[in-house]
Amino acid sequence: MDANFKKQFGRRIKELRKLSDLSQEKLAEIAGLSTKTISYIENGKNTVSFNKIPILANALNVPVYKLFISYDFENDTKALDKLLKTANSKEIKVIEKIVQNVLSLKN
């Protein structure tokens, strides 16, 4: 996994944790992870396994896609179009998997 992506993902987790007024300890407890794991994720030092993504989203009380998007695309469709148009094939595959996972949670 790209180191830059891990750092951005970690920053987003930290941002959502703070918005939820949770400490790392409390988030770890809710998610069933260690505090050390949460710290490593937030600092971009740890890769999150695919099956942990919905657990983190649940613990933060947000939809899965919000873990990956810090910009409010709901109110700026041009930005979302730009993101999709500039994504490389690897990024498109990741986006497809995320969308499939989110849609499967609705069933």
PAROKOL-525307 format. One record per residue: residue number from 1; chain; x, y, z of N, C-alpha, C in turn. Coordinates in nm, 2 decimals, padded with zeros to 4 digits. Atoms other than C-alpha are relative to their C-alpha. Layout:
   fifi   tormar      n.X      n.Y      n.Z     ca.X     ca.Y     ca.Z      c.X      c.Y      c.Z
    NUM        A        X        Y        Z        X        Y        Z        X        Y        Z
...
END
This chain:
   fifi   tormar      n.X      n.Y      n.Z     ca.X     ca.Y     ca.Z      c.X      c.Y      c.Z
      1        A    00.09   -00.12    00.00    00.00    00.00    00.00    00.09    00.12    00.00
      2        A   -00.08   -00.13    00.02    00.13    00.35   -00.09    00.01    00.07    00.14
      3        A   -00.02   -00.06   -00.13    00.28    00.52    00.22   -00.08    00.13    00.01
      4        A    00.08   -00.12    00.00    00.11    00.85    00.12   -00.15   -00.03    00.03
      5        A    00.14    00.04   -00.02   -00.23    00.68    00.11   -00.02   -00.04    00.15
      6        A    00.02    00.04   -00.14   -00.17    00.53    00.46    00.00    00.12    00.09
      7        A    00.00   -00.12   -00.08   -00.08    00.87    00.60   -00.13    00.08   -00.02
      8        A    00.13   -00.08    00.02   -00.39    01.04    00.44   -00.11   -00.08    00.07
      9        A    00.10    00.08   -00.06   -00.61    00.75    00.56    00.01    00.02    00.15
     10        A   -00.02   -00.02   -00.14   -00.46    00.79    00.91   -00.05    00.13    00.05
     11        A    00.05   -00.14   -00.04   -00.52    01.16    00.92   -00.15    00.01    00.00
     12        A    00.15    00.00    00.00   -00.88    01.10    00.82   -00.06   -00.07    00.12
     13        A    00.05    00.08   -00.11   -00.93    00.84    01.09    00.01    00.09    00.13
     14        A   -00.02   -00.09   -00.12   -00.79    01.09    01.35   -00.10    00.11   -00.01
     15        A    00.10   -00.11    00.02   -01.01    01.37    01.21   -00.14   -00.04    00.04
     16        A    00.13    00.05   -00.03   -01.32    01.16    01.24   -00.01   -00.04    00.15
     17        A    00.00    00.03   -00.15   -01.22    01.04    01.59   -00.02    00.12    00.08
     18        A    00.01   -00.12   -00.08   -01.18    01.39    01.71   -00.14    00.07   -00.02
     19        A    00.14   -00.05    00.02   -01.51    01.50    01.55   -00.10   -00.08    00.08
     20        A    00.09    00.09   -00.08   -01.67    01.21    01.74    00.03    00.02    00.15
     21        A   -00.04   -00.03   -00.14   -01.50    01.34    02.06    00.04   -00.13    00.07
     22        A   -00.05    00.13   -00.05   -01.33    01.00    02.11    00.15    00.01    00.02
     23        A   -00.15    00.02   -00.02   -00.99    00.93    02.26    00.04   -00.12   -00.08
     24        A   -00.05    00.13    00.07   -00.77    00.67    02.09   -00.04   -00.12    00.08
     25        A    00.03    00.11   -00.09   -00.84    00.45    02.39   -00.15   -00.04   -00.02
     26        A    00.14    00.03    00.01   -01.22    00.48    02.35   -00.03   -00.06   -00.14
     27        A    00.02    00.05    00.14   -01.21    00.43    01.97    00.05   -00.15    00.00
     28        A   -00.06    00.14   -00.01   -00.99    00.12    02.03   -00.10   -00.10    00.07
     29        A    00.10    00.09   -00.07   -01.24   -00.02    02.28   -00.12   -00.03   -00.08
     30        A    00.12    00.02    00.08   -01.54    00.04    02.06    00.03   -00.09   -00.12
     31        A   -00.04    00.08    00.12   -01.36   -00.11    01.75    00.05   -00.14    00.03
     32        A   -00.06    00.13   -00.03   -01.21   -00.40    01.94    00.14   -00.01   -00.04
     33        A   -00.14    00.00    00.04   -00.86   -00.30    01.85    00.08    00.05    00.12
     34        A   -00.09   -00.06   -00.11   -00.56   -00.20    02.07    00.02    00.15   -00.03
     35        A   -00.03   -00.14    00.01   -00.48    00.16    02.14    00.12    00.02   -00.09
     36        A   -00.12    00.00    00.08   -00.14    00.09    01.98   -00.03   -00.01   -00.15
     37        A    00.04    00.02    00.14   -00.31   -00.02    01.66   -00.06    00.13   -00.05
     38        A    00.07   -00.13    00.04   -00.53    00.30    01.64    00.11    00.10   -00.02
     39        A   -00.11   -00.10    00.01   -00.21    00.51    01.70    00.07   -00.02   -00.13
     40        A   -00.07    00.03    00.12   -00.03    00.33    01.43   -00.07    00.03   -00.13
     41        A    00.09   -00.03    00.11   -00.32    00.37    01.19    00.00    00.15   -00.03
     42        A    00.01   -00.15    00.01   -00.35    00.74    01.26    00.13    00.06   -00.04
     43        A   -00.13   -00.05    00.04    00.02    00.79    01.21    00.05   -00.06   -00.13
     44        A   -00.04    00.06    00.13    00.03    00.60    00.88    00.10   -00.11    00.01
     45        A   -00.10    00.10   -00.02    00.25    00.33    01.02   -00.06   -00.14   -00.01
     46        A    00.06    00.13    00.00    00.00    00.05    01.00   -00.10   -00.01   -00.11
     47        A    00.10    00.03    00.11   -00.20   -00.10    00.71   -00.13   -00.05    00.07
     48        A    00.13    00.04   -00.05   -00.57   -00.15    00.78   -00.05   -00.12   -00.09
     49        A    00.05    00.11    00.08   -00.70   -00.49    00.67   -00.14    00.04   -00.05
     50        A    00.13   -00.04    00.07   -01.01   -00.47    00.44   -00.11   -00.03    00.10
     51        A    00.11    00.03   -00.08   -01.23   -00.64    00.70   -00.01    00.09    00.12
     52        A    00.00   -00.09   -00.12   -01.14   -00.38    00.97   -00.06    00.14   -00.04
     53        A    00.06   -00.13    00.05   -01.27   -00.09    00.75   -00.14    00.02    00.05
     54        A    00.14   -00.02   -00.05   -01.64   -00.14    00.83    00.00    00.01    00.15
     55        A    00.00   -00.01   -00.15   -01.55   -00.19    01.20    00.04    00.14    00.04
     56        A   -00.04   -00.14   -00.03   -01.37    00.14    01.21   -00.11    00.10   -00.03
     57        A    00.11   -00.09    00.03   -01.66    00.31    01.03   -00.11   -00.01    00.10
     58        A    00.11    00.02   -00.10   -01.91    00.16    01.27    00.04    00.07    00.13
     59        A   -00.05   -00.06   -00.13   -01.70    00.27    01.57    00.00    00.15    00.00
     60        A    00.00   -00.14    00.02   -01.68    00.62    01.43   -00.14    00.06   -00.04
     61        A    00.14   -00.04    00.03   -02.05    00.62    01.34   -00.01    00.07   -00.13
     62        A    00.00   -00.06    00.14   -01.99    00.71    00.97   -00.01   -00.11   -00.10
     63        A    00.00    00.10    00.11   -02.06    00.53    00.64    00.15   -00.03   -00.04
     64        A   -00.14    00.05    00.04   -01.75    00.34    00.51    00.07    00.11   -00.09
     65        A   -00.07   -00.09    00.10   -01.69    00.59    00.22    00.05    00.12    00.07
     66        A   -00.04   -00.13   -00.07   -01.65    00.88    00.47    00.14   -00.02    00.06
     67        A   -00.14    00.02   -00.05   -01.32    00.71    00.59    00.10    00.04   -00.11
     68        A   -00.09   -00.03    00.11   -01.18    00.78    00.25   -00.01    00.14   -00.06
     69        A    00.02   -00.13    00.06   -01.32    01.12    00.16   -00.02    00.10    00.11
     70        A    00.01   -00.10   -00.10   -01.26    01.42    00.37   -00.07    00.13   -00.05
     71        A    00.07   -00.12    00.07   -01.40    01.67    00.12   -00.15   -00.03   -00.01
     72        A    00.15    00.02    00.01   -01.78    01.71    00.11   -00.04    00.00   -00.15
     73        A    00.03    00.02    00.14   -01.83    01.57   -00.24   -00.16    00.01   -00.02
     74        A    00.15    00.00    00.01   -02.21    01.56   -00.17   -00.04    00.14   -00.05
     75        A    00.04   -00.14    00.03   -02.22    01.94   -00.22    00.09    00.06   -00.11
     76        A   -00.09   -00.04    00.10   -01.95    01.96   -00.49    00.03   -00.11   -00.10
     77        A   -00.01    00.12    00.09   -02.01    01.71   -00.77    00.12    00.02   -00.10
     78        A   -00.11   -00.02    00.09   -01.74    01.88   -00.99    00.13   -00.06    00.06
     79        A   -00.12    00.06   -00.07   -01.47    01.78   -00.73    00.00   -00.15   -00.01
     80        A    00.01    00.15    00.02   -01.60    01.42   -00.74    00.03   -00.04   -00.14
     81        A   -00.03    00.03    00.14   -01.59    01.42   -01.12    00.15    00.00   -00.02
     82        A   -00.15   -00.02    00.02   -01.23    01.55   -01.11    00.07   -00.12    00.06
     83        A   -00.07    00.11   -00.07   -01.13    01.28   -00.86   -00.01   -00.12   -00.08
     84        A    00.02    00.13    00.08   -01.28    01.00   -01.07    00.08    00.01   -00.13
     85        A   -00.07   -00.01    00.13   -01.13    01.14   -01.40    00.15   -00.01    00.02
     86        A   -00.15    00.00   -00.02   -00.78    01.17   -01.25    00.05   -00.13    00.07
     87        A   -00.04    00.12   -00.07   -00.78    00.83   -01.07    00.06   -00.10   -00.10
     88        A   -00.06    00.10    00.09   -00.55    00.57   -01.21   -00.07   -00.14    00.02
     89        A    00.08    00.12    00.00   -00.66    00.21   -01.27    00.00   -00.07    00.13
     90        A   -00.01    00.06   -00.13   -00.54    00.09   -00.93   -00.10    00.07    00.10
     91        A    00.09   -00.07   -00.08   -00.74    00.36   -00.76   -00.14   -00.03   -00.03
     92        A    00.14    00.03    00.05   -01.05    00.29   -00.97   -00.04   -00.14    00.06
     93        A    00.03    00.13   -00.05   -01.03   -00.08   -00.86   -00.03    00.01    00.15
     94        A    00.03   -00.02   -00.15   -01.01    00.03   -00.49   -00.14    00.06    00.02
     95        A    00.13   -00.07   -00.01   -01.31    00.26   -00.54   -00.11   -00.10   -00.03
     96        A    00.10    00.10    00.04   -01.50   -00.02   -00.71   -00.03   -00.09    00.12
     97        A    00.01    00.09   -00.12   -01.43   -00.25   -00.41   -00.08    00.07    00.11
     98        A    00.07   -00.07   -00.11   -01.54    00.01   -00.16   -00.15    00.02   -00.03
     99        A    00.14   -00.01    00.04   -01.86    00.08   -00.35   -00.08   -00.13    00.01
    100        A    00.07    00.13   -00.02   -01.94   -00.29   -00.37   -00.02   -00.04    00.14
    101        A    00.01    00.03   -00.14   -01.87   -00.33    00.00   -00.11    00.09    00.06
    102        A    00.10   -00.08   -00.05   -02.09   -00.03    00.08   -00.14   -00.05   -00.04
    103        A    00.13    00.05    00.05   -02.37   -00.16   -00.14   -00.04   -00.13    00.07
    104        A    00.03    00.13   -00.06   -02.35   -00.51    00.02   -00.05    00.03    00.14
    105        A    00.05   -00.03   -00.13   -02.40   -00.35    00.36   -00.14    00.04    00.01
    106        A    00.14   -00.04    00.01   -02.73   -00.21    00.25   -00.10   -00.11   -00.01
    107        A    00.10    00.12    00.02   -02.88   -00.56    00.18   -00.02   -00.07    00.13
END
